[in-house]
Amino acid sequence: MNREELVSLYRQMVLIRVFEDKCAEMYAKAKIAGFLHLYNGQEAIAVGALAALRPDDDLVTHYRDHGYALARGLDVPAVMAELYGRSGGTTGGRGGSMHIADVSKHFWGGYAIVGGHLPLATGLAYAAVHHKTDRVVLCVMGEGSTNIGTFHATLNWAQLWRLPVIFLVENNQYAMGTALSVHSSVTEIYKKALAYDMCAERADGKDVLAMRDAVARLAERARKGEGPALLEAVTYRFRGHSMADSDVQRPREEVNEQKQRDPITMFLNDVLFKQNLIAQAEVDQIQKDVEAEVEAAAQFADASPEPELNTLYKDIYAQSVENMQVDGSLIRPATVLSRNGKHG
């Protein structure tokens, strides 16, 4: 990568960190409601992984999705407005923190149900094969997802059909507040793919370049028709599971020790400064510009109106309800949820 590309990776990680810190502030001020899962400490995974993919590759992720939205290039004010539940949000304020999506960016959303998005991502990979494209699907999950039946069923079918999907496991070593060794009999997550004869690797999730290289390598083999892969990214989140988490399960000494390996600081010192690719003045300017960008996004979100009530049924179906028919009858907005007199 050239200097501009490397500095861009740094800026993206700083943007995610500043954005998440602002989200924490706004949550404390009751501007953001519901659950809020922040990405502090894991920025190198999203930034590195997406730097290795094409814009038309598909992305499906879990509910810790802000970092992926920003790394994918979604509009920053729109992402913030979505967290506020406002009409200027990426999905008009309907999704909130855990359901950010942008079809134009091939970002098919964050999903709140643990592991529920794995079959959807695999379906996208099947569609890529069916339509004879060479797109790759990146499916992101936490390590807690690897203990459920959906994970194993999905990996089995993906390998059986040799689908172009990369299962990226963010192993931040805690499923909510439960340590990995307590909830999983296999603590080296990548080894779980061996049961399905699937390609599997482990990478340092705090090293943005290691993540980029690993995803680039696995994406290339997927495009060649060599099938899926599981990539375990070993990382650590700096905040609790969510803003509602008092985070008392993790030892303070452990958290502080992990913060000494901050992925942003390490990349700045070990790569950019070490190779004389950036000066302190530029670093300071990036920080200033990002803070201004995020502050402007918060102001946009605050000024954005709440969704109008008459848009309640919008986007329930892929087609607009005005043009959609079921059993030959036109569906009206007032009857979308009551076909044949029954809900659902």
C-alpha positions in Angstrom: 0.0 0.0 0.0 1.2 3.5 -0.7 1.4 6.3 1.9 -2.0 7.7 1.1 -3.7 4.3 1.5 -1.9 3.7 4.8 -2.9 7.1 6.2 -6.4 6.5 5.0 -6.5 3.3 7.1 -5.4 5.3 10.1 -8.0 8.0 9.6 -10.8 5.4 9.3 -9.8 3.8 12.6 -9.7 7.2 14.3 -13.1 8.1 12.8 -14.6 4.9 14.3 -13.1 5.6 17.7 -14.2 9.2 17.8 -17.7 8.3 16.5 -18.1 5.6 19.2 -17.0 7.9 21.9 -19.5 10.5 20.7 -22.2 7.8 20.7 -21.4 6.9 24.3 -21.7 10.6 25.2 -25.1 10.9 23.4 -26.4 7.7 25.0 -25.6 9.2 28.4 -27.6 12.3 27.4 -30.5 10.1 26.3 -30.2 11.1 22.7 -29.6 7.5 21.7 -32.0 4.9 23.1 -32.1 1.1 23.3 -29.0 -1.1 23.3 -25.7 0.4 22.1 -22.8 -1.9 21.4 -19.5 0.0 20.8 -16.5 -1.0 18.8 -13.7 0.6 20.7 -10.5 -1.6 20.5 -11.7 -3.6 17.5 -11.3 -0.9 14.8 -8.5 -2.7 13.0 -10.7 -5.6 12.1 -13.4 -3.7 10.2 -10.9 -1.3 8.5 -8.4 -4.0 7.5 -11.0 -6.5 6.3 -13.0 -4.0 4.1 -9.8 -2.6 2.7 -9.2 -6.0 1.1 -12.6 -6.2 -0.5 -14.3 -4.7 -3.6 -17.1 -2.2 -3.2 -19.5 -4.7 -4.8 -18.6 -7.5 -2.4 -21.5 -8.1 0.1 -21.2 -7.4 3.8 -23.4 -8.8 6.5 -22.6 -8.3 10.2 -23.7 -8.6 13.8 -25.1 -5.9 16.0 -21.8 -4.3 16.8 -22.0 -2.8 13.4 -21.1 0.9 13.6 -17.5 0.3 12.7 -18.4 -1.7 9.6 -20.8 0.9 8.5 -18.2 3.7 8.7 -15.4 1.5 7.2 -17.8 0.6 4.3 -18.2 4.3 3.6 -21.7 5.0 4.7 -22.6 8.6 5.2 -21.5 9.6 8.7 -24.4 11.9 9.5 -26.9 9.3 8.3 -25.4 6.6 10.5 -25.6 8.9 13.5 -29.2 9.9 12.7 -30.0 6.2 12.5 -28.8 5.8 16.1 -31.0 8.7 17.1 -34.0 7.0 15.4 -34.5 10.0 13.1 -35.7 10.2 9.5 -32.3 11.3 8.2 -30.9 7.9 9.2 -29.7 5.2 6.9 -33.0 3.4 7.1 -35.1 6.3 8.1 -34.6 5.8 11.8 -36.3 2.4 11.8 -33.3 0.2 12.5 -31.3 2.0 15.2 -27.9 0.9 16.4 -28.2 -2.8 15.7 -29.7 -2.6 12.2 -27.7 -0.2 10.2 -27.8 -1.0 6.4 -27.2 0.5 3.0 -28.1 -1.5 0.0 -26.2 0.9 -2.3 -23.0 -0.1 -0.5 -23.8 -3.8 -0.5 -24.0 -3.5 3.2 -27.0 -5.8 4.1 -27.1 -4.8 7.7 -26.4 -5.6 11.3 -28.5 -8.3 12.9 -29.5 -8.4 16.5 -30.2 -12.1 16.7 -27.0 -13.9 17.5 -26.0 -16.0 14.5 -29.3 -15.3 12.7 -27.5 -13.6 9.8 -25.2 -16.5 8.9 -27.7 -18.3 6.7 -28.6 -14.9 5.0 -24.9 -14.3 4.2 -24.6 -17.8 2.8 -27.7 -17.2 0.7 -26.0 -14.1 -0.8 -23.0 -16.3 -1.6 -25.2 -18.8 -3.3 -26.8 -16.0 -5.3 -23.3 -14.9 -6.4 -22.6 -18.4 -7.7 -26.1 -18.7 -9.3 -25.7 -15.4 -11.2 -22.1 -16.3 -12.1 -20.6 -13.2 -10.5 -17.3 -13.3 -8.7 -18.5 -11.4 -5.7 -17.4 -12.5 -2.2 -19.5 -12.2 1.0 -18.0 -11.2 4.3 -20.0 -12.5 7.2 -19.0 -11.1 10.6 -19.9 -12.5 14.0 -18.7 -12.7 17.6 -17.1 -15.8 19.0 -20.3 -16.5 21.0 -22.1 -17.2 17.7 -19.8 -20.2 17.1 -21.6 -22.3 19.8 -25.0 -22.4 18.3 -26.5 -24.8 15.8 -27.0 -22.2 13.1 -23.2 -21.7 12.9 -22.5 -25.4 12.3 -25.4 -25.9 9.9 -24.3 -22.9 7.9 -20.6 -23.8 7.7 -21.6 -27.3 6.6 -23.7 -26.1 3.6 -21.2 -23.4 2.7 -18.4 -25.9 2.4 -20.6 -28.5 0.8 -21.5 -26.0 -2.0 -18.1 -24.4 -2.0 -19.6 -20.9 -1.7 -17.6 -17.7 -1.8 -18.1 -16.5 1.8 -15.6 -15.6 4.5 -16.9 -16.2 8.0 -15.0 -13.6 10.1 -15.2 -14.3 13.8 -14.3 -11.3 16.0 -12.9 -13.2 19.1 -12.9 -10.4 21.7 -12.7 -13.2 24.3 -16.0 -12.5 26.0 -19.5 -13.4 25.0 -21.2 -10.5 26.8 -19.5 -11.0 30.2 -18.7 -14.7 29.9 -15.1 -15.6 29.3 -14.3 -17.7 26.2 -12.9 -20.6 28.2 -16.2 -20.8 30.1 -18.6 -20.9 27.2 -16.6 -22.8 24.5 -14.8 -26.1 24.8 -12.6 -25.0 21.8 -10.9 -21.8 22.6 -9.0 -21.5 19.3 -12.1 -20.7 17.3 -10.6 -21.2 13.8 -10.3 -24.9 14.6 -14.1 -25.3 14.6 -14.0 -25.1 10.8 -11.9 -28.3 10.7 -15.0 -30.3 11.3 -16.3 -29.2 7.9 -12.9 -29.5 6.1 -13.0 -25.8 5.6 -10.1 -23.5 5.1 -9.4 -21.7 8.4 -6.9 -19.1 9.6 -6.2 -17.0 12.7 -5.0 -13.4 12.6 -4.1 -10.6 15.0 -7.3 -8.5 15.1 -5.3 -5.6 16.5 -3.1 -5.4 13.4 -4.9 -3.6 10.5 -2.5 -4.8 7.9 -2.6 -8.4 9.1 -6.4 -8.3 8.8 -6.2 -6.8 5.3 -3.7 -9.4 4.1 -5.7 -12.3 5.5 -9.0 -11.2 4.0 -7.4 -10.4 0.7 -5.9 -13.9 0.6 -9.1 -15.6 1.5 -11.2 -13.5 -0.9 -8.9 -14.3 -3.8 -9.3 -18.1 -3.2 -13.1 -17.6 -2.9 -13.2 -15.8 -6.3 -11.4 -18.7 -7.8 -14.1 -21.1 -6.7 -12.0 -22.6 -3.9 -14.8 -22.2 -1.4 -15.5 -20.6 2.0 -13.1 -19.9 4.8 -13.3 -19.1 8.5 -11.0 -16.3 9.8 -10.6 -15.8 13.5 -9.5 -12.3 14.5 -8.2 -12.2 18.0 -9.0 -8.9 19.6 -10.4 -7.2 22.8 -13.1 -4.6 23.2 -12.2 -1.7 25.5 -15.8 -1.1 26.7 -18.3 -3.4 28.2 -20.6 -5.6 26.0 -23.0 -2.6 25.7 -23.6 0.7 27.3 -26.0 -1.0 29.7 -23.2 -3.4 30.8 -21.5 -2.4 34.1 -18.5 -4.5 32.9 -17.7 -6.0 36.3 -16.9 -9.5 35.0 -13.6 -8.6 33.4 -10.7 -7.8 35.7 -9.6 -4.2 35.6 -6.0 -5.3 35.3 -6.8 -7.3 32.2 -8.7 -4.4 30.5 -5.9 -1.9 31.2 -3.2 -4.4 29.9 -5.2 -4.9 26.7 -5.4 -1.1 26.2 -1.7 -1.0 26.0 -2.0 -2.7 22.7 -4.4 -0.2 21.2 -4.7 -1.0 17.5 -4.7 2.7 16.5 -1.7 3.7 18.5 0.2 0.6 17.4 -0.4 1.3 13.7 0.6 4.9 14.2 3.8 4.1 16.0 4.9 0.8 14.4 4.1 1.7 10.8 3.4 5.3 10.1 5.9 6.9 12.4 8.5 4.2 12.1 8.5 4.4 8.3 8.4 8.2 8.3 5.0 8.2 6.5 3.4 10.9 8.6 4.3 13.8 10.8 2.8 14.8 14.2 1.2 17.8 12.6 -0.8 15.7 10.2 -1.8 13.3 13.0 -3.1 16.3 15.0 -5.0 17.6 11.9 -6.6 14.2 11.3 -7.8 14.1 14.9 -9.2 17.7 14.6 -10.9 17.0 11.3 -12.5 13.8 12.5 -13.8 15.3 15.7 -15.4 18.1 13.6 -16.9 15.6 11.2 -18.4 13.6 14.1 -19.7 16.7 15.9 -21.4 17.8 12.7 -23.0 14.4 12.3 -24.4 14.7 15.9 -25.8 18.1 15.1 -27.4 16.7 11.9 -28.9 13.9 13.8 -30.3 16.2 16.5 -31.9 18.4 13.8 -33.3 15.6 11.8 -37.0 15.1 12.4 -38.6 11.9 13.7 -40.1 9.6 11.1 -43.7 10.5 10.0 -46.4 8.2 11.2 -47.7 7.7 7.6 -44.4 6.0 6.7 -44.9 3.2 9.3 -45.4 0.5 6.7 -42.8 1.7 4.2 -40.1 -0.8 3.3 -41.8 -3.8 5.0 -41.6 -5.5 1.6 -39.0 -5.3 -1.1 -41.6 -3.7 -3.4 -43.6 -0.7 -2.3 -47.0 -1.7 -0.8 -48.8 0.5 -3.3 -47.7 -1.8 -6.1 -47.7 -5.2 -4.4 -50.4 -7.8 -4.7 -51.0 -11.0 -2.8 -53.5 -13.5 -4.2 -54.5 -11.0 -6.9 -55.5 -8.3 -4.3 -53.8 -5.0 -3.9 -52.2 -4.6 -0.4 -53.2 -1.4 1.2 -51.0 0.1 3.9 -53.7 -0.4 6.5 -53.9 -4.1 5.8 -50.2 -5.0 5.4 -50.1 -6.9 8.7 -53.5 -8.5 8.5 -53.8 -10.7 5.4 -57.0 -12.8 5.5 -57.8 -11.2 8.8 -54.8 -12.7 10.6 -51.7 -11.0 11.8 -48.4 -12.0 10.2 
